[in-house]
Amino acid sequence: MGKSVADQLVEMLADAGIQRIYAVTGDSLNHINDAVRRDGRIQWIHVRHEEVGAYAAGAEAQLNGLACCAGSSGPGHVHLINGLYDAHRSGAPVIAIASTCATNEFGSDYFQETNTIKLFADCSHYNQVANTPAQAPRMLQAALQHAVHKKGVAVLGLPGDVASADAESITTALKVYRPAAVLRPAETALQQLAALLQSAEKVAIYCGLGATAAHDEVVTLATLLKAPVGYSFRAKMGIEYDNPHEVGMTGLLGLASAYKSMHEADVVLLLGTDFPYTPFIPENAKIVQIDNQPERLGRRAALEMGLCGDIGPTLQALLPMILDKKDRKFLDTMLEFHEEVKRKLNTYVEDRGKEEAISPEYVATVISQLAARDAIFTVDTGMTNVWTARYIEATGKRTLLGSFNHGSMANAMPQAIGAALCQPGREVYALCGDGGLTMLLGDLMTIRQYNLPVKVIVFNNRALGMVKLEMEVAGLPDWQTDMVNPDFAGVATAMGFTAFTIRTPEEVEPVLTKVRDASGPVLVNIFTNPSSLAMPPRIEFEQMKGYALWMGKLILGGRFDDVLEAVKSNYKHIKDVL
């Protein structure tokens, strides 16, 4: 039997470095599945839901540089969408194979027919359907180039009859090219920037993911400028550690110290960030943004300067132009305030909570203390994000993955699958909310099927916690946010996990120590305090008024116990919100 198009494409994927395809096989995808089996170099990961496969591929792409997932026909395509949106917005190079019905059925409203061009248009850099055997390898090569160099999703639509057809030789390339380039601003622009930074009395630096590879250069620049350094959630693990100038995060999950530093500075230097929350950007400071995607410049704030460049090469060229400043007053004031903020945050760790209302801050702190220095953490969107942002410490070797741009629920457990498969030997913690985990609960069986040593930590507050808080600060009584959950440990045990339940603060450290030391899949169900708040670093008057209004409405509605519990659980915050 001669080589088929499916064989040809699998060879190209393997040669490009693809090690796994996350998919549910069936229908038009069967020829690719069989080609993977016969080639032997790629592992087929049988997920229970294609969304999980896309999330897992996105995590692997962020860790290893390139990954692949697949979906068959209409339902499989639609199931991929949420995970692909997340990967695309995260800049994760993912190849998505969307197998379709046979070409002769196109446009006939055939069973499970989907227009893949329309469907994936908004979450991909490349999106084409191969209608002939000669087109398939050429399109896959283009998809690989787009995914790797534009950093996002590339989709190849593959009809079943094309996949099974005989492969044809083509004259264009069959491999992916990875040329390296140095991108930095022109010399005159750097000189102007150096003059601006040198003349400013108070400079603050804010770093995004694009600055994490330049940790040492950022610290050196901050040392010369006597500048406090804030960072985004995605940049936390790459900027926080070994940084004597760090003042934490700002934004919805951030700290007052980073917010204060940016708002009291004369010049704010944004490095490798597309910070989305304009209310947290200072209005009176001069703002300079450096990004390797110039189309992002100025879309969050009016800029004094907008420069294009990778942060590492840019700072390496800038540093010789910067003279060492002597005045540390601004920096020391911000660092002192940051220490005060951290002391306040630690009160939630010291107050560990009570039975079935354990302080989630305490749980996150214990996890941070016990986890390996090179652990990988995946974190669900919502309240779990807050506890991770504030209490999981960076070491320089740890990695943090989440749905930071797309903001989807249910991402942590699927991302942990991809992380565990592509980074064997590293501890992987999936920090899950109860709402997120129950969305895709069935793929715990994927973890068990491949015996992945994932540690699933369930912050079980029996509610959609972040949604509840959103309603509270808007002055609305929370409604339809409570959750009736299964016995997560019982479910996990039935699936073959080692499982634990924690109901009291005294159990947290000894049980989590067992979780750390356990081999294979582990799940721990922790009953955290549903009344724990996560106030942002800047409290608007409308939020204060809304929170007070919420309390008033609950009292008038006879829910005084709920109000009392919120006050008792968050007494350190009440002075800020009332």
C-alpha positions in Angstrom: 0.0 0.0 0.0 1.4 3.4 -1.0 1.7 6.4 1.3 -1.6 8.3 1.9 -2.1 11.9 2.6 -2.7 11.0 6.2 0.7 9.3 6.3 2.3 12.3 4.7 0.8 14.8 7.2 1.7 12.6 10.2 5.3 12.4 9.0 5.4 16.2 8.7 3.9 16.7 12.2 6.4 14.3 13.7 9.3 15.9 11.8 8.2 19.3 13.2 8.4 18.1 16.7 4.8 17.2 17.5 4.8 14.4 20.1 1.1 14.1 20.9 -2.3 14.7 19.2 -5.1 15.3 21.7 -8.4 14.2 20.2 -11.5 12.0 20.2 -11.1 9.8 17.2 -13.9 8.8 14.9 -15.5 9.4 11.4 -13.3 11.5 9.1 -10.5 11.6 11.7 -9.9 7.8 11.6 -7.3 7.9 8.7 -5.1 10.3 10.7 -5.6 8.1 13.8 -4.4 5.0 11.9 -1.5 6.9 10.3 -0.4 7.9 13.8 -0.6 4.3 15.0 1.5 3.1 12.0 4.1 5.9 12.2 4.7 5.3 15.9 6.4 8.6 16.8 3.3 10.5 17.9 1.2 9.5 20.9 -2.6 9.7 20.5 -4.1 11.1 23.7 -7.7 10.0 23.9 -9.4 12.8 25.8 -13.1 12.6 26.8 -14.0 16.0 25.3 -12.3 17.9 22.5 -12.3 21.1 24.6 -10.0 19.4 27.0 -7.8 18.3 24.1 -7.5 21.9 22.9 -6.7 23.2 26.5 -4.1 20.4 26.9 -2.5 21.2 23.6 -2.4 24.9 24.5 -0.6 24.1 27.8 1.9 21.9 26.0 2.5 24.6 23.4 3.2 27.2 26.1 5.7 24.8 27.8 7.3 23.1 24.8 6.7 25.5 21.9 4.3 23.6 19.6 1.4 21.2 20.1 -1.5 19.6 18.2 -5.1 18.7 18.8 -7.9 17.4 16.5 -11.6 17.2 16.1 -13.8 15.2 13.8 -16.7 16.7 11.8 -19.2 19.2 13.2 -19.5 18.4 17.0 -15.8 17.8 17.3 -15.0 21.1 15.7 -17.4 23.0 17.9 -16.1 21.3 21.1 -12.6 22.5 20.2 -13.6 26.2 20.0 -13.3 27.3 23.6 -9.9 25.7 24.2 -8.6 27.0 20.9 -9.8 30.6 21.7 -7.8 30.3 24.9 -4.7 29.0 23.2 -4.9 31.7 20.5 -5.3 34.5 23.0 -2.5 33.1 25.1 -0.1 33.1 22.1 0.2 29.3 22.2 1.4 27.7 18.9 -1.2 25.0 18.3 -2.0 23.1 15.1 -5.7 22.1 15.0 -6.7 19.4 12.5 -10.4 19.7 11.7 -11.4 16.6 9.8 -14.6 17.0 7.7 -17.0 15.1 5.5 -15.9 14.1 2.0 -15.4 16.9 -0.5 -18.3 15.7 -2.7 -20.7 16.3 0.2 -19.6 20.0 0.7 -22.6 22.4 0.6 -25.2 19.6 0.8 -26.2 20.0 4.4 -24.5 16.6 5.0 -24.6 14.9 8.4 -22.3 16.8 10.8 -21.2 19.2 8.0 -19.5 22.3 9.4 -18.0 25.4 7.6 -14.6 25.3 9.3 -13.5 28.5 7.6 -16.3 30.5 9.3 -16.1 28.5 12.6 -12.4 29.0 13.3 -11.9 32.4 11.7 -11.8 34.4 14.9 -9.4 32.1 16.8 -6.7 31.4 14.3 -3.8 33.0 12.4 -4.2 30.4 9.6 -7.4 28.6 8.6 -7.8 26.6 5.4 -9.4 23.5 4.0 -7.4 21.1 1.8 -9.6 20.0 -1.1 -6.9 18.0 -3.0 -4.0 15.7 -2.0 -1.5 18.3 -3.3 -3.0 21.1 -1.2 -2.8 19.2 2.1 1.0 19.1 2.8 1.4 22.6 1.5 -1.3 23.9 3.8 0.1 22.0 6.8 3.5 23.6 6.2 1.9 27.0 6.0 -0.1 26.3 9.2 3.1 25.2 11.0 4.9 28.5 10.0 1.9 30.6 11.1 1.5 28.8 14.5 5.2 29.0 15.4 6.0 32.5 14.2 2.7 34.3 14.8 2.3 32.4 18.1 -1.3 31.2 18.0 -3.6 28.7 16.5 -3.5 27.4 12.9 -6.3 25.2 11.6 -6.1 22.7 8.8 -9.5 21.4 7.5 -9.1 17.9 6.2 -11.9 16.1 4.4 -12.0 12.3 5.0 -11.6 11.4 1.3 -8.5 13.7 1.0 -6.9 12.1 4.1 -7.3 8.6 2.6 -6.2 9.5 -0.9 -2.7 8.7 -2.2 -0.1 11.4 -1.3 1.3 13.5 -4.1 4.8 15.0 -4.3 5.0 18.8 -4.1 7.8 21.2 -5.0 7.4 23.5 -1.9 8.7 22.8 1.6 7.5 20.0 3.9 9.2 21.2 7.0 8.9 24.1 9.5 11.6 26.7 9.6 12.5 28.5 12.9 14.8 31.4 12.0 15.8 33.6 15.0 15.8 37.3 14.7 16.8 40.2 17.0 14.1 42.9 17.3 14.7 46.2 19.1 14.0 49.9 18.6 16.2 52.2 16.6 19.2 53.8 18.3 17.6 57.3 18.2 14.5 56.0 19.9 16.5 54.3 22.6 18.4 57.5 23.2 15.1 59.5 23.6 13.8 56.8 26.0 17.0 56.9 28.1 16.8 60.7 28.3 13.1 60.5 29.5 13.9 57.9 32.1 17.0 59.7 33.3 15.1 63.0 33.7 12.1 61.6 35.6 12.2 61.8 39.4 10.0 58.8 39.9 9.9 55.8 37.5 7.8 52.7 37.9 8.2 49.6 35.7 5.4 47.2 34.9 6.2 43.9 33.2 4.1 41.5 31.2 4.8 38.0 29.9 7.0 39.4 27.2 9.5 40.6 29.8 9.9 37.3 31.7 12.8 36.1 29.6 14.6 39.4 30.5 14.4 39.1 34.3 18.0 40.0 34.9 17.9 43.0 32.6 14.7 44.2 34.2 16.3 44.0 37.7 19.4 45.8 36.5 17.3 48.6 34.9 15.2 48.9 38.1 18.4 49.1 40.1 19.8 51.9 38.0 16.6 53.9 38.0 15.6 53.1 41.6 12.3 52.0 40.2 9.7 49.7 41.8 8.7 46.8 39.6 5.1 45.5 39.2 3.9 42.7 37.0 0.9 40.9 35.5 -0.4 37.6 36.6 1.2 35.8 33.6 4.6 37.5 34.4 4.5 36.6 38.1 6.7 33.5 37.9 9.3 35.2 35.7 9.6 38.6 37.4 8.8 38.2 41.1 11.7 36.0 42.2 15.1 37.4 43.2 13.8 40.9 42.5 14.6 43.3 45.3 12.4 46.0 43.6 9.2 44.0 43.1 5.9 45.4 44.5 3.5 42.8 43.3 0.7 42.8 40.8 -1.9 45.4 39.9 -5.2 44.9 38.1 -8.3 43.0 39.4 -6.2 40.4 41.2 -3.4 42.7 42.2 -2.1 44.5 45.3 -2.4 48.1 46.4 1.4 48.5 46.4 1.7 47.9 42.6 -1.2 50.2 42.0 0.2 52.9 44.2 3.6 52.7 42.6 2.2 53.2 39.1 -0.1 56.0 40.1 2.6 58.0 42.0 5.3 57.7 39.3 6.2 60.4 36.9 7.0 57.9 34.2 5.6 54.3 33.9 7.5 51.9 31.6 5.3 49.1 30.3 7.5 46.1 29.2 6.1 43.3 27.1 2.5 43.7 28.4 -0.8 44.4 26.8 -2.4 45.2 30.1 -6.2 45.1 29.5 -7.6 47.1 32.4 -7.5 50.8 31.6 -9.0 51.9 35.0 -5.7 50.7 36.6 -3.5 52.7 34.2 -2.5 56.1 35.7 -3.8 59.2 33.9 -1.2 61.7 34.9 2.0 59.9 34.4 4.0 59.7 31.1 3.6 56.2 29.8 6.1 54.4 27.6 5.2 51.0 26.1 7.6 48.5 24.5 6.1 45.5 22.7 7.2 43.2 19.9 3.7 43.6 18.3 3.5 47.3 17.4 -0.3 47.1 16.7 -0.8 46.8 20.4 0.9 50.2 21.2 -1.4 52.8 22.7 -4.6 50.7 22.7 -4.8 50.8 26.5 -3.4 54.3 27.2 -2.2 57.5 25.6 1.6 57.0 25.3 4.5 59.4 25.6 6.5 56.9 23.5 5.6 53.6 21.8 8.5 51.4 20.8 8.7 48.0 19.0 11.1 45.4 20.2 11.7 42.2 22.2 12.4 43.2 25.8 15.7 41.3 26.2 17.5 42.8 23.3 15.9 46.2 23.9 17.0 46.5 27.5 20.5 45.2 26.6 20.8 48.1 24.2 19.2 50.6 26.6 21.2 49.8 29.8 24.5 51.3 28.7 22.7 54.6 28.2 21.3 54.7 31.8 23.2 56.3 34.6 22.9 55.1 38.2 20.5 57.3 40.1 21.2 58.0 43.7 17.8 59.1 45.1 16.0 56.0 46.5 13.2 57.8 48.3 10.4 56.8 45.9 11.6 53.2 45.6 12.0 52.8 49.4 8.6 54.3 50.1 7.0 51.9 47.7 8.9 48.9 49.0 7.9 49.8 52.6 4.3 50.0 51.5 4.6 46.7 49.8 5.8 45.1 53.0 2.8 46.6 54.8 0.5 45.1 52.2 2.1 41.7 52.5 1.7 41.8 56.3 -2.0 42.5 55.9 -2.3 39.6 53.4 -0.6 37.3 55.9 -3.4 37.9 58.5 -5.6 35.7 56.3 -3.0 33.0 56.5 -2.7 33.2 60.3 -6.5 33.1 60.6 -6.8 29.7 59.1 -10.6 29.5 59.3 -12.8 26.8 60.8 -14.5 23.5 60.0 -15.9 23.5 56.4 -14.8 27.2 56.1 -11.1 27.0 55.8 -9.3 30.2 54.7 -8.3 29.6 51.0 -5.4 32.0 51.5 -4.0 29.6 54.1 -4.5 26.6 51.7 -2.6 28.4 48.9 0.2 29.3 51.2 0.7 25.7 52.4 0.6 24.5 48.8 3.3 27.1 47.9 5.5 25.9 50.8 5.2 22.2 50.0 5.4 22.3 46.2 8.6 21.7 44.4 10.7 24.7 43.4 10.1 23.7 39.7 6.4 22.8 40.1 3.9 23.6 37.4 0.6 25.2 38.6 -2.5 25.4 36.4 -5.2 27.6 37.8 -8.9 28.0 37.2 -10.4 31.4 36.4 -12.3 32.9 39.4 -11.5 33.1 43.1 -8.8 30.4 42.7 -6.9 32.9 40.5 -6.8 35.4 43.4 -5.4 33.0 46.0 -2.8 31.8 43.4 -1.8 35.4 42.5 -1.3 36.5 46.0 0.0 33.4 47.8 1.8 31.0 45.4 5.4 32.2 45.4 7.8 32.3 42.4 11.2 30.6 42.6 12.5 31.2 39.1 11.8 27.6 38.1 8.1 27.4 38.7 5.6 27.8 35.8 2.0 29.1 36.0 -0.6 28.5 33.4 -4.2 29.7 33.3 -6.9 31.3 31.1 -5.4 34.7 31.7 -6.7 36.4 28.5 -9.7 34.4 27.5 -10.9 34.1 31.2 -12.7 30.8 30.8 -13.8 28.5 33.6 -12.6 24.8 33.6 -9.2 25.3 32.2 -6.9 24.1 35.0 -7.5 20.4 35.0 -7.2 20.1 31.1 -4.1 22.2 31.1 -2.6 20.0 33.8 -3.0 17.0 31.4 -0.9 18.7 28.7 1.7 19.9 31.3 2.1 16.4 32.9 2.5 14.7 29.5 5.1 17.1 28.1 7.1 17.8 31.2 7.5 14.4 32.9 9.3 14.6 36.2 7.9 17.9 37.3 5.2 18.2 39.9 1.9 19.4 38.4 -0.8 21.0 40.6 -4.2 21.7 39.1 -5.7 24.4 41.3 -9.4 24.0 40.5 -12.6 25.8 41.6 -15.5 23.5 42.2 -17.4 25.2 39.4 -14.6 24.8 36.9 -13.9 21.2 37.7 -17.5 20.1 37.4 -17.7 21.6 33.9 -15.3 19.0 32.5 -15.3 16.4 35.3 -15.3 13.4 33.0 -11.7 14.1 31.9 -10.4 13.1 35.2 -10.6 9.7 33.5 -8.0 10.9 31.0 -5.6 11.6 33.8 -6.3 8.2 35.2 -6.1 6.4 31.8 -2.6 7.7 31.3 -1.7 7.5 35.0 -0.5 11.1 35.1 0.9 12.3 38.4 -1.4 15.3 38.5 -2.4 16.7 41.9 -5.9 18.1 41.6 -6.6 20.6 44.4 -10.3 21.5 44.6 -11.0 24.8 46.3 -14.6 23.8 47.2 -16.5 26.9 48.3 -19.8 25.5 47.1 -20.4 28.6 44.9 -19.4 30.6 41.9 -17.3 32.8 44.1 -16.2 35.4 41.7 -19.7 35.8 40.2 -21.0 36.1 43.7 -18.5 38.9 44.5 -19.4 40.7 41.2 -23.0 40.7 42.3 -22.2 41.9 45.8 -20.2 45.0 44.7 -22.9 45.8 42.2 -25.4 45.9 45.1 -27.3 42.8 43.9 -28.3 39.9 46.2 -26.3 36.9 44.9 -28.7 34.5 43.3 -28.1 31.2 41.5 -24.5 31.3 42.5 -24.6 28.4 45.0 -23.6 24.9 43.9 -24.7 21.5 45.0 -21.5 19.4 44.5 -20.8 15.7 44.5 -18.4 14.1 46.9 -15.3 15.0 44.8 -13.1 12.6 46.7 -15.7 9.8 46.3 -15.9 10.5 42.5 -12.1 10.5 42.2 -11.8 7.3 44.1 -14.3 5.6 41.8 -12.1 6.8 38.9 -9.0 5.2 40.4 -7.4 8.3 42.0 -5.9 8.5 45.4 -8.3 11.0 47.1 -8.6 13.0 50.2 -11.1 15.3 51.8 -10.1 18.2 54.1 -12.8 19.7 56.3 -10.7 21.4 59.1 -7.7 23.8 59.1 -5.7 21.3 61.2 -5.9 18.7 58.3 -4.5 21.0 55.6 -0.8 20.7 56.1 -0.6 16.9 56.9 -3.0 15.9 54.1 -1.3 18.2 51.5 2.0 16.7 52.5 0.6 13.3 51.6 -0.7 14.7 48.4 2.7 16.0 47.5 4.4 12.7 48.2 1.7 10.5 46.5 2.5 8.9 43.1 0.0 8.8 40.3 -3.2 10.8 40.1 -4.3 12.5 43.3 -7.3 14.7 44.2 -8.0 16.5 47.4 -11.4 18.1 48.1 -10.9 21.1 50.4 -13.9 22.8 52.0 -12.9 26.5 51.8 -14.8 29.5 53.2 -17.5 30.6 50.7 -17.6 34.0 52.3 -13.9 34.9 51.7 -13.6 38.1 49.7 -11.0 39.1 47.1 -11.1 42.9 46.9 -9.1 44.6 44.1 -6.2 47.0 44.9 -8.4 50.0 44.1 -11.8 50.3 45.7 -14.2 52.5 43.8 -16.9 54.5 45.6 -19.5 52.7 43.6 -18.1 49.3 44.8 -18.2 50.5 48.4 -21.7 51.7 47.9 -22.7 48.5 46.1 -21.3 46.3 48.8 -23.1 48.2 51.5 -26.3 48.1 49.5 -25.9 44.3 49.1 -25.6 43.9 52.9 -28.7 46.1 53.4 -30.7 44.1 50.9 -29.8 40.8 52.5 -30.7 42.1 55.9 -34.0 43.3 54.7 -34.6 40.0 53.0 -33.9 38.1 56.2 -30.4 36.8 55.3 -28.7 38.4 58.3 -26.7 35.3 58.9 -25.1 35.6 55.5 -24.1 39.2 56.2 -22.7 38.3 59.6 -20.6 35.5 58.1 -19.2 37.8 55.5 -18.2 40.4 58.1 -16.7 37.8 60.4 -14.8 36.2 57.5 -13.4 39.4 56.1 -13.2 41.8 59.0 -9.8 43.0 57.7 -11.4 44.2 54.5 -14.5 45.8 55.9 -12.9 49.2 56.6 -12.0 49.3 52.9 -15.4 48.6 51.5 -17.8 50.3 53.9 
